[in-house]
Structures are given as structure tokens and as C-alpha cells.
Amino acid sequence: MRIISGKLKGRIITTSAPSGVRPTTDRARETIFNILGNMIDFDGIRVLDLCAGTGALGLEALSRGAAYCCFVELSRKTSEAITRTLRTFELEAASYNVITADSRLFAKRFSIEIDQQYDLIFTDPPYKEKIVNSIFNLIIENRILAPDGVFVAEHDIRETVLSPDQFEKTTSRTFGETVVDFFIEK
């Protein structure tokens, strides 16, 4: 896997996916970022990459100008690999944080009084868990997404992501068994 665009374009993402994890394909990632490019300006935004896996989505956002990305990944081995990749890319330590935790627990513990909101949130949990809706609800309940922010959910084609009343699904793309939905606040 390579970074598609931005200051890190062409750099190889060395994080290997744990057994049973399917990383976002280059084609899907390119489409995701083409769509996002029409929705937000990456310059200086804060990004949250939940169920980060290889970290490819967050890394791509950093490459395109995001000021900060928090990667949340359950697997310690994978979290360590993301950290190694970030160091290899020689990104400033202040521009990222890698947290080894369950994404739902991270979202539950988020406090608007203490933590800063995120302008762009990705989630790509293991398909078999079907937890995108619970993650989305926690993001809303804890006000993790900034006003005018974008929530991007990658999930199995057999999982339906419900759009809460205050959100609108702006677009959706299908890549084989994978669906990527884009949500904004109404």
C-alpha cells in the first residue's frame, strides 16, 4: 500500500494488517479522498481514525495537510506498527497519537469539556462485528464530531448504517463487499 497524494505521496505504508483484517484498497481510498476533497479542506483539520487497522486512512489525511490524527486500534501489535510507520515518515510527534483501545470505549470516554472535537472521523471496524451504528451513536452522544465535520463509515455490504435524524448521508460507494458511507450534520 502506498500514500496516494500529498506530501507523503508514493511512500509505502509498512503496517501489515493482522490476520483476518482487510485493509482499505488503494482504489477505495482514492475514491474516498476524491469525495472528501469536494467536502472539506484538509489543511489544519483534526482527524480521528477509529478501528485504524493499517492506519492508511489517517496517514492519507496527514499527507494531504491534516494537522493532527488520532489513530485508535485494538491490536497492540498493529498500533505499534502504525507508530513505526509514522516515525519512518518522520512526521512531527505532535501531529499524531496512537492509542491501543477498543474504539467504542475510546468514544465513551471522550469528554467535550476536556478533549477537542474532530473535523473528520473514519471508522472501519471488523465486518463480522457489525458495530458501525454503535460507534456512530457514541460519536453523536459525546459530540466527538465538530460542527461541519464529516463521518466516513466503511462497512460490510450486509450491514446497514442508519442515519440519525440530525445527520444526512451525502453519498455512498460500493467496492465489492465493502460500502463506504459519508455523513454530515444537517
Secondary structure, DSSP 8 states (H G I E B T S, - for coil): -B--SSTTTT-B------TT-----HHHHHHHHHHHHTT---TT-EEEEET-TT-HHHHHHHHTT-SEEEEEES-HHHHHHHHHHHHHTT--GGGEEEEES-HHHHHHH--TTTS--EEEEEE---GGG--HHHHHHHHHHTT-EEEEEEEEEEEETT------TTEEEEEEEEETTEEEEEEEE-
